[in-house]
Amino acid sequence: MEKGNKPVSVDEYIESAPESVRPMLKDLQKVIKTSAPKSVEAISYGMPYYSYHGRLVYFMAHKSILDSTP
């Protein structure tokens, strides 16, 4: 995804991440969906988040993690 274009879905966010970290982000997405199947996923503040009776969890691929990934 080009800089300045913001993802509009969690799947789009994950697909815009570097290929090396996509499996980790997909695993995290799966854990959240399995643990909170009634949660709703969306993008807020440019990050994926899940809500269920309010905000449940946010996540992101932070630069320091991306820099340390083999």
DSSP file (Angstrom, degrees, kcal/mol; ACC not computed):
  #  RESIDUE AA STRUCTURE BP1 BP2  ACC     N-H-->O    O-->H-N    N-H-->O    O-->H-N    TCO  KAPPA ALPHA  PHI   PSI    X-CA   Y-CA   Z-CA
    1    1 A M              0   0    0      0, 0.0     3,-0.1     0, 0.0     2,-0.0   0.000 360.0 360.0 360.0 135.0    0.0    0.0    0.0
    2    2 A E    >   -     0   0    0      1,-0.1     3,-2.1     2,-0.1     2,-0.0  -0.353 360.0 -92.2 -68.7 148.2    1.4    3.4   -0.9
    3    3 A K  T 3  S+     0   0    0      1,-0.3    -1,-0.1    -2,-0.0     3,-0.1  -0.368 115.8  29.5 -59.1 134.8    2.2    5.8    1.9
    4    4 A G  T 3  S+     0   0    0      1,-0.3     2,-0.6    -3,-0.1    -1,-0.3   0.034  93.2 106.5  99.5 -26.8   -0.8    8.0    2.6
    5    5 A N    <   -     0   0    0     -3,-2.1    -1,-0.3     0, 0.0     0, 0.0  -0.785  61.0-152.5 -86.3 120.6   -3.3    5.3    1.6
    6    6 A K        -     0   0    0     -2,-0.6    -4,-0.1    -3,-0.1     7,-0.0  -0.747  16.9-112.8 -96.9 140.2   -4.9    4.0    4.7
    7    7 A P        -     0   0    0      0, 0.0    39,-0.1     0, 0.0     3,-0.1  -0.370  18.3-160.7 -65.8 148.1   -6.3    0.4    5.0
    8    8 A V  S    S+     0   0    0      1,-0.1     2,-0.3    34,-0.0    35,-0.3   0.450  72.4  34.6-109.1  -4.2  -10.0    0.2    5.3
    9    9 A S  S  > S-     0   0    0     33,-0.1     4,-2.2     1,-0.1     5,-0.1  -0.957  80.5-114.8-143.7 162.5  -10.2   -3.4    6.7
   10   10 A V  H  > S+     0   0    0     -2,-0.3     4,-2.6     2,-0.2     5,-0.2   0.911 117.9  52.5 -64.6 -41.9   -8.0   -5.6    8.9
   11   11 A D  H  > S+     0   0    0      1,-0.2     4,-2.5     2,-0.2    -1,-0.2   0.904 109.5  48.9 -60.7 -40.7   -7.3   -7.9    5.9
   12   12 A E  H  > S+     0   0    0      2,-0.2     4,-1.4     1,-0.2    -1,-0.2   0.890 109.8  52.6 -65.7 -38.8   -6.2   -4.9    3.9
   13   13 A Y  H  X S+     0   0    0     -4,-2.2     4,-0.7     2,-0.2     3,-0.4   0.943 111.4  45.9 -59.6 -48.5   -3.9   -3.8    6.8
   14   14 A I  H >< S+     0   0    0     -4,-2.6     3,-1.0     1,-0.2    -2,-0.2   0.909 111.5  51.4 -63.1 -43.0   -2.3   -7.3    7.0
   15   15 A E  H 3< S+     0   0    0     -4,-2.5    -1,-0.2     1,-0.2    -2,-0.2   0.750 107.2  54.6 -67.7 -22.3   -1.9   -7.5    3.2
   16   16 A S  H 3< S+     0   0    0     -4,-1.4    -1,-0.2    -3,-0.4    -2,-0.2   0.607  91.4  93.7 -85.7 -11.5   -0.2   -4.1    3.2
   17   17 A A  S << S-     0   0    0     -3,-1.0     5,-0.1    -4,-0.7    -3,-0.0  -0.373  96.8 -78.7 -74.6 158.4    2.4   -5.2    5.9
   18   18 A P    >>  -     0   0    0      0, 0.0     3,-1.7     0, 0.0     4,-1.0  -0.285  42.6-117.7 -56.5 143.4    5.8   -6.6    4.8
   19   19 A E  T 34 S+     0   0    0      1,-0.3     3,-0.4     2,-0.2    -2,-0.1   0.806 109.8  64.1 -54.9 -33.9    5.5  -10.2    3.6
   20   20 A S  T 34 S+     0   0    0      1,-0.2    -1,-0.3     2,-0.1     4,-0.2   0.761 109.5  37.4 -66.7 -24.6    7.8  -11.4    6.4
   21   21 A V  T <> S+     0   0    0     -3,-1.7     4,-2.1     1,-0.1     3,-0.3   0.529  89.7  91.7-105.0  -7.4    5.4  -10.4    9.2
   22   22 A R  H  X S+     0   0    0     -4,-1.0     4,-2.8    -3,-0.4     5,-0.2   0.891  83.4  55.2 -56.4 -42.4    2.1  -11.2    7.5
   23   23 A P  H  > S+     0   0    0      0, 0.0     4,-2.3     0, 0.0    -1,-0.2   0.904 108.9  48.4 -59.3 -38.9    2.0  -14.8    9.0
   24   24 A M  H  > S+     0   0    0     -3,-0.3     4,-2.3    -4,-0.2    -2,-0.2   0.918 113.0  47.2 -65.6 -42.5    2.3  -13.4   12.5
   25   25 A L  H  X S+     0   0    0     -4,-2.1     4,-2.4     2,-0.2    -1,-0.2   0.890 112.1  49.9 -66.8 -38.7   -0.4  -10.8   11.9
   26   26 A K  H  X S+     0   0    0     -4,-2.8     4,-2.3    -5,-0.2    -1,-0.2   0.894 110.4  50.8 -66.1 -39.2   -2.7  -13.5   10.4
   27   27 A D  H  X S+     0   0    0     -4,-2.3     4,-2.4    -5,-0.2    -2,-0.2   0.920 110.7  48.7 -62.4 -43.5   -2.1  -15.7   13.4
   28   28 A L  H  X S+     0   0    0     -4,-2.3     4,-2.3     1,-0.2    -2,-0.2   0.914 110.3  51.2 -62.8 -43.1   -2.9  -12.9   15.8
   29   29 A Q  H  X S+     0   0    0     -4,-2.4     4,-2.5     1,-0.2    -1,-0.2   0.906 110.5  49.5 -59.2 -42.7   -6.1  -12.2   13.8
   30   30 A K  H  X S+     0   0    0     -4,-2.3     4,-2.4     2,-0.2     5,-0.2   0.907 109.5  51.0 -65.1 -42.6   -7.1  -15.9   14.1
   31   31 A V  H  X S+     0   0    0     -4,-2.4     4,-2.6     2,-0.2     5,-0.2   0.919 112.4  46.8 -61.0 -44.1   -6.4  -16.0   17.9
   32   32 A I  H  X S+     0   0    0     -4,-2.3     4,-2.6     1,-0.2    -2,-0.2   0.940 113.4  47.4 -64.6 -46.7   -8.6  -12.9   18.4
   33   33 A K  H  < S+     0   0    0     -4,-2.5    -1,-0.2     1,-0.2    -2,-0.2   0.858 115.2  46.6 -64.2 -34.7  -11.4  -14.2   16.2
   34   34 A T  H  < S+     0   0    0     -4,-2.4    -1,-0.2    -5,-0.2    -2,-0.2   0.893 116.6  43.5 -72.5 -40.7  -11.3  -17.6   17.9
   35   35 A S  H  < S+     0   0    0     -4,-2.6    -2,-0.2     1,-0.3    -1,-0.2   0.807 130.5  24.0 -75.4 -30.5  -11.2  -16.1   21.4
   36   36 A A    ><  +     0   0    0     -4,-2.6     3,-2.1    -5,-0.2    -1,-0.3  -0.586  68.9 169.1-135.3  71.3  -13.9  -13.5   20.8
   37   37 A P  T 3  S+     0   0    0      0, 0.0    -1,-0.1     0, 0.0    -2,-0.1   0.710  77.8  53.6 -62.8 -20.9  -16.0  -14.8   17.9
   38   38 A K  T 3  S+     0   0    0      2,-0.1    -5,-0.1    14,-0.0    13,-0.0   0.435  84.8 114.3 -92.4   1.2  -18.7  -12.1   18.4
   39   39 A S    <   -     0   0    0     -3,-2.1     2,-0.5    -7,-0.2    13,-0.2  -0.315  62.8-132.4 -70.4 156.2  -16.2   -9.3   18.2
   40   40 A V  E     -A   51   0A   0     11,-2.6    11,-2.2    -2,-0.0     2,-0.3  -0.935  16.5-144.9-110.8 129.5  -16.3   -6.8   15.3
   41   41 A E  E     +A   50   0A   0     -2,-0.5     2,-0.3     9,-0.2     9,-0.2  -0.725  32.3 141.8 -98.1 147.5  -13.1   -6.0   13.5
   42   42 A A  E     -A   49   0A   0      7,-2.3     7,-2.7    -2,-0.3     2,-0.4  -0.919  47.6 -96.2-161.0-179.0  -12.4   -2.5   12.1
   43   43 A I  E     +A   48   0A   0     -2,-0.3     2,-0.3   -35,-0.3   -33,-0.0  -0.961  38.9 168.3-114.3 132.0   -9.6    0.0   11.6
   44   44 A S  E >  S+A   47   0A   0      3,-2.8     3,-2.0    -2,-0.4    -2,-0.1  -0.989  70.7   0.8-143.9 135.5   -9.2    2.9   14.1
   45   45 A Y  T 3  S-     0   0    0     -2,-0.3    -1,-0.1     1,-0.3    -2,-0.0   0.802 130.3 -62.0  56.2  29.6   -6.2    5.3   14.3
   46   46 A G  T 3  S+     0   0    0      1,-0.2    -1,-0.3   -39,-0.1    -3,-0.0   0.574 118.7 102.9  76.4   9.3   -4.7    3.4   11.3
   47   47 A M  E <  S-A   44   0A   0     -3,-2.0    -3,-2.8    13,-0.1    -1,-0.2  -0.902  77.6-105.2-123.5 150.8   -4.6    0.1   13.3
   48   48 A P  E     +A   43   0A   0      0, 0.0    11,-1.8     0, 0.0     2,-0.3  -0.497  44.6 175.4 -66.8 140.8   -6.8   -3.0   13.4
   49   49 A Y  E     -AB  42  58A   0     -7,-2.7    -7,-2.3     9,-0.2     2,-0.4  -0.987  22.2-146.9-145.3 158.9   -9.0   -3.3   16.4
   50   50 A Y  E     -AB  41  57A   0      7,-2.6     6,-3.0    -2,-0.3     7,-1.6  -0.974  14.8-164.9-124.6 137.8  -11.7   -5.6   17.7
   51   51 A S  E     +AB  40  55A   0    -11,-2.2   -11,-2.6    -2,-0.4     4,-0.2  -0.950  18.9 163.6-125.7 146.8  -14.7   -4.5   19.7
   52   52 A Y  S    S-     0   0    0      2,-2.8   -13,-0.1    -2,-0.4    -2,-0.0  -0.741  89.5 -17.2-157.6 105.8  -17.2   -6.4   21.8
   53   53 A H  S    S-     0   0    0     -2,-0.2     2,-0.2     3,-0.0   -14,-0.0   0.903 142.7 -21.8  57.6  42.3  -19.2   -4.3   24.2
   54   54 A G  S    S-     0   0    0      0, 0.0    -2,-2.8     0, 0.0     2,-0.2  -0.587 116.4 -24.2 114.9 179.5  -16.5   -1.6   23.7
   55   55 A R  E     +B   51   0A   0     -4,-0.2    -4,-0.3    -2,-0.2     3,-0.1  -0.436  55.1 173.6 -66.8 131.0  -12.9   -1.7   22.5
   56   56 A L  E     -     0   0A   0     -6,-3.0     2,-0.3     1,-0.3    -5,-0.2   0.832  57.1 -16.5-104.1 -53.1  -11.4   -5.1   23.1
   57   57 A V  E     -B   50   0A   0     -7,-1.6    -7,-2.6     2,-0.0    -1,-0.3  -0.988  46.7-161.4-158.8 145.1   -7.9   -5.1   21.5
   58   58 A Y  E     +B   49   0A   0     -2,-0.3     2,-0.3    -9,-0.2    -9,-0.2  -0.864  15.7 179.3-115.9 157.0   -5.8   -3.2   19.0
   59   59 A F        +     0   0    0    -11,-1.8     2,-0.3    -2,-0.3    -2,-0.0  -0.983   3.4 175.1-150.8 163.2   -2.7   -4.4   17.2
   60   60 A M        -     0   0    0     -2,-0.3     2,-1.0   -13,-0.2   -13,-0.1  -0.988  39.3-109.1-159.9 161.0   -0.1   -3.2   14.8
   61   61 A A        -     0   0    0     -2,-0.3     2,-0.2     4,-0.0   -40,-0.0  -0.842  45.3-156.4 -93.8  99.3    3.1   -4.1   13.0
   62   62 A H    >>  -     0   0    0     -2,-1.0     4,-2.3     1,-0.1     3,-0.9  -0.511  22.0-119.3 -83.2 146.6    5.5   -1.6   14.7
   63   63 A K  H 3> S+     0   0    0      1,-0.3     4,-2.7     2,-0.2     5,-0.2   0.841 111.8  56.6 -53.4 -40.1    8.7   -0.5   13.0
   64   64 A S  H 3> S+     0   0    0      1,-0.2     4,-0.9     2,-0.2    -1,-0.3   0.860 110.3  45.6 -64.9 -33.1   10.9   -1.9   15.8
   65   65 A I  H <> S+     0   0    0     -3,-0.9     4,-0.7     2,-0.2     3,-0.4   0.908 112.4  50.6 -71.9 -42.7    9.4   -5.4   15.3
   66   66 A L  H >< S+     0   0    0     -4,-2.3     3,-0.7     1,-0.2    -2,-0.2   0.879 108.1  53.2 -62.9 -37.5    9.6   -5.1   11.5
   67   67 A D  H 3< S+     0   0    0     -4,-2.7    -1,-0.2     1,-0.2    -2,-0.2   0.773 111.4  45.9 -68.3 -26.2   13.3   -4.1   11.8
   68   68 A S  H 3< S+     0   0    0     -4,-0.9    -1,-0.2    -3,-0.4    -2,-0.2   0.469  86.4 107.2 -97.1  -2.0   14.1   -7.2   13.9
   69   69 A T    <<        0   0    0     -3,-0.7   -49,-0.1    -4,-0.7   -48,-0.1  -0.627 360.0 360.0 -80.4 130.0   12.3   -9.7   11.8
   70   70 A P              0   0    0      0, 0.0    -1,-0.1     0, 0.0    -4,-0.1   0.515 360.0 360.0 -66.6 360.0   14.6  -12.0    9.8
